[in-house]
Structure formats: C-alpha cells, structure tokens
Amino acid sequence: MQITSRAKVWIFTSDKTAWHFVTLSKASEEKLVKSSKKQRRGWGSIPVLVEIGKSSWKTSVFPNKSSGGFILPIKAKVRKVEEIENGDMISFTIEFDAFR
C-alpha cells in the first residue's frame, strides 16, 4: 500500500541539532496505521519506505504529541539532493515496510 501526499517542511531544533519533518495528513495516517497495526516499533514508530523526487530510503514515521498525528523525518542528504528547505511544500510517497 502506497500513500502519496503533500506537506510543508518544518524544523524541530534542540541544543545540539535541527531535524526537518513533515506531518502526515489524517487520511494518510489512518491508512498507514491500519496497514501496520501489529508492526509498531519503539516509541510507537512505524517502519516505512519513502520517496521524494528521485530519492528513496528506509526510515520510520513517529507519533507526535503536539499534532496528535505522525511525523516523517527528512534526511539531510535527501534535502540537499532534492533542494528542500524549511517551509517548502513537498510531495512524497510512503509505503509501510513490513519486512524491516
């Protein structure tokens, strides 16, 4: 099952680093959670395959208390290759990675 969506990139900063994320839409989240019910990992994360532009990689989406939904981290390498910056609206495809 693949989910294609669009979302705005945002940054979470801590004392030592900054992480770039997108927040999954409620519709995307519901489809992903339904297909991965028994496959949750640490912190409630769900393993996924992600495609943005010509880049693809394995990662996890994580529950986010402040939004009540799930967030997807965007790797620095992918941001550089795909020229993604904070505030950009990006299209992405995620797929539940059951074999991870």
Rosetta silent file (secondary structure, phi, psi, omega in degrees, C-alpha in Angstrom):
SEQUENCE: MQITSRAKVWIFTSDKTAWHFVTLSKASEEKLVKSSKKQRRGWGSIPVLVEIGKSSWKTSVFPNKSSGGFILPIKAKVRKVEEIENGDMISFTIEFDAFR
SCORE:     score description
SCORE:     0.000 S_00000001
   1 L     0.000  122.883  178.017    0.000    0.000    0.000 S_00000001
   2 E  -110.001  144.549  177.153    1.451    3.359   -1.074 S_00000001
   3 E  -123.565  124.681  175.254    0.354    6.766    0.137 S_00000001
   4 E  -109.599  133.891 -175.471    1.182    9.898   -1.825 S_00000001
   5 E  -149.646  171.957  173.883    0.787   13.219   -0.061 S_00000001
   6 E  -128.223  143.192  178.371    1.961   16.844    0.144 S_00000001
   7 E  -158.738  161.685 -179.963    3.049   18.657    3.283 S_00000001
   8 E   -90.712  133.324  178.835    5.053   21.631    4.475 S_00000001
   9 L   -75.170  135.515  177.006    8.571   21.025    5.817 S_00000001
  10 E  -136.012  162.361 -175.191    9.161   22.285    9.360 S_00000001
  11 E  -115.559  137.995  167.248   12.112   22.223   11.771 S_00000001
  12 E  -110.169  125.600  179.719   12.459   20.968   15.322 S_00000001
  13 E  -114.789  145.039  173.471   15.557   22.358   16.987 S_00000001
  14 L  -125.665 -174.108 -179.807   17.334   21.262   20.126 S_00000001
  15 L   -61.960  -30.294 -171.790   20.533   22.455   21.772 S_00000001
  16 L  -109.515  -19.155 -173.501   22.686   20.289   19.515 S_00000001
  17 L  -157.443  171.904  174.114   20.860   19.811   16.224 S_00000001
  18 E  -128.611  134.661  179.086   17.914   20.621   13.976 S_00000001
  19 E  -115.345  138.081  177.542   15.620   17.999   12.468 S_00000001
  20 E  -102.207  135.795 -177.074   13.414   18.560    9.417 S_00000001
  21 E  -137.677  164.448  160.548    9.980   16.904    9.307 S_00000001
  22 E  -126.346  150.997  178.104    6.651   16.829    7.522 S_00000001
  23 E   -99.715  129.641  179.534    3.402   15.999    9.319 S_00000001
  24 L   -70.875  144.024  175.012    1.265   13.292    7.725 S_00000001
  25 L   -67.613  158.514  178.947   -2.322   14.185    6.870 S_00000001
  26 H   -59.126  -40.761 -179.900   -5.046   12.472    8.893 S_00000001
  27 H   -63.778  -43.896  178.840   -6.125   10.463    5.825 S_00000001
  28 H   -64.450  -43.680 -179.164   -2.559    9.255    5.186 S_00000001
  29 H   -60.371  -44.686 -178.800   -2.057    8.466    8.843 S_00000001
  30 H   -61.545  -43.176  178.515   -5.255    6.390    9.037 S_00000001
  31 H   -63.170  -44.476 -177.976   -4.271    4.274    6.008 S_00000001
  32 H   -66.481  -45.784 -179.314   -0.753    3.706    7.340 S_00000001
  33 H   -62.933  -41.562  179.467   -1.861    2.850   10.880 S_00000001
  34 H   -61.615  -41.159 -177.427   -4.495    0.411    9.557 S_00000001
  35 H   -78.176  -14.847 -174.768   -1.964   -1.462    7.401 S_00000001
  36 L  -119.942   21.581 -171.473    0.664   -1.642   10.151 S_00000001
  37 L   -44.443  -45.875 -174.906   -1.432   -2.394   13.237 S_00000001
  38 L  -101.943   14.515 -175.009    0.775   -5.120   14.667 S_00000001
  39 L  -114.545   19.057 -178.984    4.106   -3.849   13.359 S_00000001
  40 L   -66.577  150.887  179.393    4.787   -0.891   15.660 S_00000001
  41 L  -119.591 -162.679 -178.808    8.311   -0.410   16.955 S_00000001
  42 H   -52.710  142.942 -179.210    9.936    1.675   19.682 S_00000001
  43 H    59.662   17.379  179.529    8.103    4.890   20.667 S_00000001
  44 H    79.334   14.398 -177.522    5.146    3.726   18.545 S_00000001
  45 L   -71.425  157.823  179.022    7.067    4.253   15.294 S_00000001
  46 E  -124.203  122.991  178.873    6.083    2.590   12.017 S_00000001
  47 E   -69.593  135.520 -177.650    8.799    1.465    9.538 S_00000001
  48 E  -140.857  159.830  166.723    8.300    2.920    6.047 S_00000001
  49 E  -103.279  136.998 -176.300    9.896    3.289    2.632 S_00000001
  50 E  -125.493  141.762  172.491    9.910    6.907    1.442 S_00000001
  51 E  -128.725  127.973  171.236   10.290    8.508   -1.997 S_00000001
  52 E  -132.329  118.122 -176.773   10.815   12.212   -2.596 S_00000001
  53 L    59.157 -123.936  179.277   11.709   13.140   -6.156 S_00000001
  54 L   -97.325    3.784 -178.356   14.426   10.705   -7.249 S_00000001
  55 E   -97.202  141.783  174.328   15.473    9.895   -3.670 S_00000001
  56 E  -143.469  147.702 -179.857   14.268    6.874   -1.692 S_00000001
  57 E  -163.211  165.010  175.641   15.205    5.490    1.712 S_00000001
  58 E   -97.384  137.872  176.644   14.003    3.454    4.692 S_00000001
  59 E  -157.816 -161.079  174.685   13.023    5.245    7.885 S_00000001
  60 E  -135.831  152.584  168.125   10.142    5.365   10.339 S_00000001
  61 E   -98.080  148.949 -173.326    7.263    7.735   10.989 S_00000001
  62 E  -125.359  143.359  174.247    6.787    8.725   14.616 S_00000001
  63 E   -63.838  144.236  179.881    3.779    9.743   16.711 S_00000001
  64 E  -124.515  113.721 -177.030    3.811   13.456   17.550 S_00000001
  65 L   -60.875  -39.343 -175.371    2.067   14.521   20.750 S_00000001
  66 L   -69.081  -35.079  179.877    1.686   18.162   19.729 S_00000001
  67 L   -94.459  -17.598 -176.581   -0.075   17.433   16.413 S_00000001
  68 L    76.075    5.135 -178.588   -1.761   14.225   17.531 S_00000001
  69 E  -122.141 -151.817  179.553   -0.587   12.611   14.287 S_00000001
  70 E  -116.095  148.609  178.271    2.568   11.147   12.775 S_00000001
  71 E  -121.730  149.680 -179.458    5.683   12.921   11.530 S_00000001
  72 E  -116.906  119.530  176.803    8.214   11.901    8.888 S_00000001
  73 E   -75.803  141.791  178.614   11.877   12.931    9.278 S_00000001
  74 L  -110.385  115.396 -177.359   13.600   14.164    6.104 S_00000001
  75 L   -61.184  146.805  178.701   17.294   13.205    5.937 S_00000001
  76 H   -57.921  -41.822 -179.612   19.898   15.925    5.330 S_00000001
  77 H   -60.390  -42.959  179.451   21.256   14.033    2.313 S_00000001
  78 H   -67.147  -43.598  178.576   17.789   13.928    0.731 S_00000001
  79 H   -58.243  -39.890 -179.473   17.154   17.610    1.495 S_00000001
  80 H   -67.999  -50.422 -177.914   20.410   18.517   -0.236 S_00000001
  81 H   -62.484  -41.817 -175.620   19.846   16.351   -3.329 S_00000001
  82 H   -91.509    1.380  179.195   16.188   17.372   -3.698 S_00000001
  83 L    55.490   52.375 -179.076   16.876   21.031   -2.746 S_00000001
  84 L  -101.823  133.331  178.498   14.372   21.013    0.121 S_00000001
  85 L  -128.829  163.887  176.361   14.329   23.802    2.691 S_00000001
  86 L   -53.157  133.426  178.516   12.287   24.704    5.748 S_00000001
  87 L    91.551  -11.901  178.708    8.836   25.922    4.714 S_00000001
  88 L   -69.610  142.813  169.388    8.811   24.152    1.323 S_00000001
  89 E   -88.818  122.916 -178.008    5.682   22.242    0.272 S_00000001
  90 E  -123.959  152.985  172.537    6.870   18.827   -0.885 S_00000001
  91 E  -101.045  141.653 -179.949    5.255   15.757   -2.417 S_00000001
  92 E  -150.889  157.968  175.578    6.253   12.370   -1.076 S_00000001
  93 E  -122.766  132.623  174.942    5.237    8.731   -1.206 S_00000001
  94 E  -123.717  150.199  179.406    5.395    6.412    1.788 S_00000001
  95 E  -139.776  133.028  177.017    4.850    2.698    1.951 S_00000001
  96 E   -59.516  131.450 -177.606    4.609    0.503    5.034 S_00000001
  97 L  -105.050   82.910 -175.052    7.821   -1.554    5.277 S_00000001
  98 L   -66.950  -21.618 -174.077    6.609   -4.846    6.786 S_00000001
  99 L   -98.280    8.890 -177.638    9.937   -6.636    6.287 S_00000001
 100 L   -76.144    0.000    0.000   12.126   -4.179    8.122 S_00000001
